[in-house]
Amino acid sequence: MHDLVFDTEPLVQAISKGVPMDDGRCRVFTLPFESRHAGFLRPEDRDIEENRRFTYVMVEPAASTPRAYADILLIFHGLNEGSYAKLVPWAYNLACLAEMPVLIFPMAFHINRRSNAWGFSNQLRLYNLRRRTPDIHKVSPFNATISERFAQAPDRLFRGGLQTYYDVLTLCDHIRSGSHPGCRPGARPHCLGYSAGGYLALVLMLADPGGRFGDSRCILFASGADLDGVHPASIFILDAHADHRMIEFFRTRQYEQVAFDPAVAALTSEPERWLTEVFFHGPRLAARIEALQTRLRAIANIGDEVITAEGMVRNLDRLDVRHFALGIHELPFTLPGPLPDTYDRHDKATKAAISGAHNSSRIGESYREAFGRFIDEVAGFLRT
């Protein structure tokens, strides 16, 4: 096994404070970004300042040369990700082993793009409200805000995905021009998409808008299943009511009827078309994936209950899907399953889940060998 770093908590603390850090192997810092694509959102969401102006994380090998890099990796996270913590060990070790800069880019209304008004007190208020509502299960302080928002308006995920899609295109134009730190002109953006972020990465690769990803590579981690293989009800993701509302929104293809302002309406058709192909294993999907198969890699978690390995194999049938035995979907290198269905701070299983979430920047000892194989798999694919 390579000389991996399993505990990145000092880096996470530096990121949270906005303080650059150089440990001799990598430099870790944040960069500013301003989204110009809030027009896809519901009117009441467009002026949330934290979602429009934010920072993202860059991890750069310390031995970088003055002429900068020809490749860069973008990591996209999962649904209801509230922190960079879990992704920092991935980014740090991949920057070292793949020998390229790695960016962790937050999706709309996630991580540091969330409103400050959605803090802990608001989460607790919504949690107490939703858990007293009959027939709402898997409610927790972790998922209360996003569950409330999606239950009220399930189109928010689709709209936020479109904003993020075009934010990433802006970022990639910045990278290709050579004006992004650490990148020479013409640098290739590659993607590692985990969970919901994998759907973003896959749609970008399938659509290849403007030829931006014509020579890029993409790794789908616990992602890419058809809609029948997606089950996001979890105390860490969505409660059961919000899960039902969101899945029905996509299953009945209500996203095709969402009304957008004329200024952005024409921009929705291509990502919408490929999202439909992916969710419903459409007639164009197999041929497109076959054309991309040398530049696509898929890694499934054998025991995953959120994005099932079976759903990935079924949908990505032109790819050799690699199978890893990991922890739960939400914390694959930290916590074994199953998660409790009921959040109870006095219960042993809930306490273990909370501890796992709080320690997500540290790779669990029982998962370190698997983590090393994961890093080798991804880095090796990027280097070939």
C-alpha positions in Angstrom: 0.0 0.0 0.0 1.2 3.5 -0.8 2.0 6.0 2.0 -1.6 7.1 2.4 -2.9 9.7 4.9 -5.9 8.4 6.8 -6.5 11.3 9.2 -7.1 14.6 7.5 -8.8 16.4 10.4 -6.1 19.2 10.5 -6.7 19.9 6.9 -10.4 20.0 7.4 -10.0 22.5 10.2 -7.8 24.7 8.0 -10.3 24.6 5.2 -13.2 25.6 7.6 -11.2 28.6 8.7 -10.1 29.5 5.2 -6.4 29.1 6.1 -4.0 27.7 3.5 -2.0 24.7 4.6 1.2 23.1 3.2 2.4 19.9 4.9 5.3 19.3 2.4 3.3 16.9 0.3 0.3 19.0 -0.7 -1.0 22.5 -0.5 -4.6 22.8 0.6 -6.5 26.1 0.1 -9.8 27.5 -1.0 -10.7 29.6 -4.1 -13.7 31.9 -4.6 -16.5 31.3 -7.1 -19.5 33.3 -8.1 -22.4 31.5 -9.8 -24.1 33.3 -12.7 -26.8 30.7 -13.0 -29.3 31.3 -10.2 -31.9 31.9 -12.9 -32.6 28.1 -12.9 -33.8 28.3 -9.3 -37.2 29.0 -7.8 -37.6 32.7 -7.3 -37.5 32.4 -3.5 -34.1 30.6 -3.7 -32.3 32.9 -6.1 -31.1 35.5 -3.6 -29.6 33.1 -1.1 -26.2 34.7 -1.0 -24.2 31.7 0.2 -25.3 29.7 -2.8 -24.3 32.4 -5.2 -20.9 33.4 -3.8 -18.8 30.7 -2.1 -15.5 29.0 -2.0 -14.3 25.5 -3.2 -11.4 23.4 -2.1 -8.2 22.9 -4.0 -5.6 20.3 -3.1 -2.3 20.6 -5.1 0.8 18.5 -4.9 3.6 20.5 -3.3 6.1 19.4 -5.9 4.2 21.2 -8.7 6.3 22.8 -11.4 6.2 26.4 -12.7 4.6 25.3 -15.9 1.6 23.8 -14.0 -0.4 20.7 -14.7 -2.1 19.3 -17.8 -4.7 17.5 -15.8 -7.0 18.3 -12.9 -9.6 16.2 -11.0 -13.0 17.5 -9.9 -14.8 15.7 -7.1 -18.6 16.0 -6.8 -20.2 14.9 -3.6 -23.4 13.2 -2.5 -26.9 14.4 -1.7 -27.2 16.4 1.6 -23.5 16.7 2.1 -23.0 19.2 4.8 -19.2 19.3 5.0 -16.0 18.8 3.0 -14.7 16.5 5.7 -15.5 13.1 4.2 -14.0 14.1 0.8 -10.7 15.6 2.0 -9.0 12.2 2.5 -10.0 11.2 -1.0 -8.8 14.5 -2.5 -5.5 14.6 -0.6 -4.4 11.1 -1.4 -5.5 11.3 -5.0 -3.6 14.6 -5.5 -0.5 12.8 -4.2 -0.9 9.5 -6.1 -2.4 10.8 -9.4 0.0 13.7 -9.3 -2.5 16.4 -10.2 -4.5 19.1 -8.5 -7.9 18.0 -7.1 -10.9 20.3 -6.6 -13.8 19.6 -4.4 -16.7 21.6 -5.9 -19.9 22.0 -3.8 -23.3 21.6 -5.5 -26.1 24.1 -5.1 -27.3 24.4 -1.5 -24.8 21.9 -0.2 -21.7 22.2 2.1 -20.8 26.0 2.2 -23.5 26.9 -0.3 -26.2 26.4 2.3 -27.9 29.4 3.8 -26.6 30.4 7.2 -30.3 30.5 8.3 -30.4 26.7 8.0 -28.1 26.2 11.0 -28.4 23.9 13.9 -31.3 25.6 15.7 -33.4 25.5 12.4 -32.5 21.8 11.9 -33.7 21.0 15.4 -36.9 23.0 15.0 -37.7 21.2 11.7 -36.7 17.8 13.1 -39.1 18.2 16.0 -41.8 19.4 13.7 -41.4 16.6 11.2 -41.0 13.7 13.7 -44.3 14.5 15.2 -46.0 14.3 11.8 -47.8 10.9 11.4 -46.2 8.5 8.9 -42.9 10.4 8.4 -40.1 8.0 9.2 -36.3 8.2 9.1 -36.4 11.8 10.4 -33.3 13.3 12.0 -31.6 16.7 12.6 -29.2 15.7 9.8 -31.9 15.6 7.1 -34.6 17.9 8.4 -33.9 21.0 6.4 -33.4 19.3 3.0 -36.4 17.1 3.6 -38.6 20.0 4.4 -37.4 21.9 1.3 -37.8 18.9 -1.1 -41.2 17.9 0.4 -42.4 21.4 -0.3 -41.0 21.6 -3.8 -39.2 18.5 -5.2 -38.2 20.4 -8.3 -35.5 22.1 -6.2 -33.1 19.2 -6.7 -33.5 19.4 -10.5 -33.2 23.2 -10.5 -30.2 23.1 -8.3 -28.6 20.4 -10.5 -29.0 22.6 -13.5 -27.3 25.5 -11.7 -24.5 23.3 -10.7 -24.1 21.8 -14.2 -23.6 25.3 -15.6 -21.4 26.4 -12.7 -19.1 23.4 -13.6 -19.0 24.5 -17.2 -17.9 27.9 -16.1 -15.2 26.3 -13.9 -14.0 24.1 -16.8 -13.7 27.1 -19.1 -11.6 28.7 -16.5 -9.4 25.6 -16.3 -9.1 25.1 -20.1 -8.1 28.7 -20.5 -5.1 28.3 -18.2 -6.3 31.0 -15.9 -7.1 28.6 -13.0 -4.3 28.1 -10.4 -2.1 25.1 -11.1 -3.4 24.5 -14.7 -1.7 25.2 -18.0 -3.8 26.2 -21.0 -5.8 23.3 -22.4 -5.7 21.4 -19.1 -8.1 18.4 -19.0 -10.8 18.3 -16.3 -11.5 14.8 -15.1 -14.4 13.9 -12.7 -14.9 11.7 -9.7 -18.6 11.7 -9.0 -19.9 10.1 -5.8 -23.6 9.3 -5.3 -25.7 12.3 -6.5 -22.5 13.9 -7.8 -21.9 10.9 -10.0 -25.1 11.7 -11.9 -23.8 15.2 -12.5 -20.5 13.8 -13.7 -22.1 11.2 -15.9 -24.5 13.7 -17.6 -21.6 16.1 -18.2 -19.7 13.2 -19.9 -22.7 12.0 -21.9 -23.7 15.5 -23.1 -20.1 16.8 -23.5 -21.3 20.4 -23.9 -19.1 22.3 -26.3 -16.6 19.4 -26.4 -15.3 20.4 -22.9 -15.0 16.7 -21.8 -13.9 15.2 -25.1 -10.7 13.9 -23.6 -11.7 13.7 -20.0 -12.0 10.6 -17.8 -14.7 10.0 -15.3 -15.1 7.7 -12.3 -18.6 6.9 -10.9 -18.5 5.9 -7.3 -21.7 4.4 -5.8 -23.6 6.2 -8.6 -25.1 5.7 -12.0 -27.9 3.3 -11.2 -31.3 3.6 -12.9 -34.0 5.1 -10.8 -35.2 1.7 -9.6 -31.8 1.4 -7.9 -32.0 4.7 -6.0 -33.3 4.7 -2.4 -32.2 7.9 -0.6 -34.4 7.5 2.5 -31.8 7.7 5.3 -31.3 9.6 8.6 -28.3 11.1 6.8 -30.0 12.0 3.5 -33.8 12.4 3.3 -36.7 11.3 5.5 -39.2 8.9 4.0 -41.7 11.5 3.1 -39.3 13.7 1.2 -37.8 10.6 -0.4 -41.2 9.6 -1.7 -41.9 13.1 -3.0 -38.6 13.3 -4.8 -38.6 9.9 -6.3 -42.2 10.3 -7.6 -41.2 13.7 -9.1 -38.5 11.9 -11.2 -40.4 8.7 -11.8 -43.4 10.5 -13.3 -41.0 12.8 -15.2 -42.5 15.9 -13.7 -39.2 17.6 -14.3 -40.1 17.8 -17.9 -42.9 20.1 -17.1 -41.0 22.5 -14.8 -41.3 26.1 -16.1 -38.2 28.2 -16.4 -37.7 31.8 -17.2 -37.2 32.4 -21.0 -33.5 33.4 -20.4 -32.6 29.9 -19.3 -35.3 27.7 -20.7 -33.4 26.7 -23.8 -30.4 25.6 -21.7 -32.3 22.8 -19.9 -33.0 20.5 -22.8 -29.7 18.7 -23.2 -28.9 17.9 -19.5 -32.6 17.0 -19.1 -32.5 14.6 -22.0 -29.4 12.7 -20.7 -30.8 12.6 -17.2 -33.8 10.9 -18.6 -31.6 8.4 -20.4 -29.8 7.6 -17.2 -32.8 7.3 -14.9 -34.8 5.2 -17.3 -32.0 3.3 -19.2 -33.0 5.1 -22.3 -32.3 3.8 -25.9 -29.3 6.1 -26.4 -27.6 5.3 -23.1 -25.9 2.0 -24.0 -24.4 3.2 -27.3 -23.2 6.4 -25.7 -21.6 4.6 -22.8 -20.0 2.1 -25.1 -18.4 5.0 -27.1 -17.1 6.4 -23.8 -16.1 3.1 -22.1 -12.4 3.6 -22.2 -12.9 6.9 -20.4 -15.5 5.8 -17.8 -15.0 3.7 -14.7 -17.6 2.6 -12.2 -17.1 1.4 -8.6 -20.0 -0.1 -6.7 -20.3 -0.7 -3.0 -21.5 -4.3 -2.6 -23.8 -3.6 0.4 -25.0 -0.2 -0.7 -28.7 0.3 0.1 -28.9 3.9 -1.3 -27.4 3.4 -4.8 -27.5 -0.3 -5.3 -24.7 -2.3 -7.0 -27.4 -4.2 -8.9 -28.8 -1.0 -10.2 -25.4 0.2 -11.3 -24.6 -3.0 -13.2 -28.1 -3.0 -14.8 -27.8 0.6 -16.0 -24.1 0.7 -16.9 -24.1 -2.7 -18.6 -21.4 -1.6 -21.1 -18.9 -1.0 -18.3 -17.0 -3.4 -16.2 -18.4 -2.3 -12.8 -15.8 -2.9 -10.0 -17.2 -4.1 -6.7 -15.9 -3.0 -3.3 -17.0 -4.2 0.1 -17.4 -1.0 2.1 -19.4 0.6 4.9 -22.7 2.3 4.4 -23.3 4.4 1.4 -23.2 7.7 3.3 -19.9 6.9 5.1 -18.3 4.2 3.0 -14.8 4.3 4.6 -16.0 5.0 8.1 -19.1 3.2 9.3 -20.5 -0.3 8.9 -24.3 -0.7 8.5 -27.0 -0.8 8.9 -28.1 2.7 9.9 -31.0 2.9 12.4 -34.4 3.8 10.9 -35.3 5.9 14.0 -33.0 8.7 15.2 -32.6 8.4 19.0 -29.6 10.0 20.7 -29.9 7.5 23.6 -29.8 4.5 21.3 -26.4 2.7 20.6 -26.9 2.6 16.9 -27.7 6.3 16.7 -24.7 7.2 18.8 -22.4 5.1 16.5 -23.9 6.9 13.4 -23.3 10.3 15.0 -19.8 9.4 15.9 -19.1 8.2 12.3 -20.4 11.4 10.9 -18.3 13.5 13.2 -15.2 11.5 12.4 -15.7 11.3 8.6 -12.4 13.0 7.9 -10.6 9.9 9.3 -10.6 6.7 7.4 -11.7 3.9 9.7 -9.0 1.3 10.5 -11.2 -1.6 9.2 -11.6 0.2 5.9 -8.0 1.3 5.3 -7.1 -1.5 3.0 -10.2 -1.0 0.9 -9.5 2.8 0.9 -6.0 2.1 -0.5 -7.4 -0.1 -3.3 -10.0 2.7 -4.0 -7.3 5.3 -4.3 -5.1 3.0 -6.4 -8.1 2.2 -8.7 -9.0 5.9 -9.3 -5.4 7.2 -9.6 -4.4 4.3 -11.9 -7.4 5.0 -14.2 -6.6 8.7 -14.3 -2.9 8.1 -15.2 -3.5 5.6 -18.0 
